[in-house]
Amino acid sequence: MTRYVCNICSYVYDPEVGDPDAGVEPGTKFEDLPDDWVCPECGAIKEQFDKEE
């Protein structure tokens, strides 16, 4: 699964881990995150993330 990196704070969203504090289960692809999901570190919106290279 593809990981995504926040352009603001460099937080890495790892779909294998999810975001348990926000109720996002492990195995959730970035594309399947709710539209109102934000970076747990800095609050950046999904559009401010890029695929990890």
N, C-alpha and C positions, 0 to 999 in steps of 0.2 A: 504494500500500500504506500502511496505517495505521501510524504510529509510536507508540510507547508510552514514557511517562516514569516513571522511578522516583520514588516519593513520598518516599524517604529522601534521595537525593543528587542528584536531577534528571538522572541519566544518561538519554539518549534511545536506545532501541533502534530502529534504522532497518532495516527488513527488506531494503532494497536493499543494505545493507552486510553484514548478518548479524553474527556474532560470531566472526570467524576464530580468535581465541585459544582459544575453547571448542569449535572444530570445527563451528560453525554456518555453513553456506554462505550466500552472498548469495542473496536471493530467498526466504528462509525467513520465513513469516508468524509473528508473535508467538504466535498460537494453536497453531502447529505446533512450537514450541520444546519440548524434552524437559521433563517435569514437574520434573526436578531442576536445571534451568537456574537460575542466580542472576545477579544484577546483577554485571557484571565490575568495577564500581567499589566497591561497598559490601557485596555479598553478599546483598542483599535477594531474597526469593523472588518468583516471578511475580505472586502475588496483591497485591504491593505496588506494582504498576505500573498506571497509568491511560492510556487513550487520550489522545494529544496533541490539544489543541483548537486 
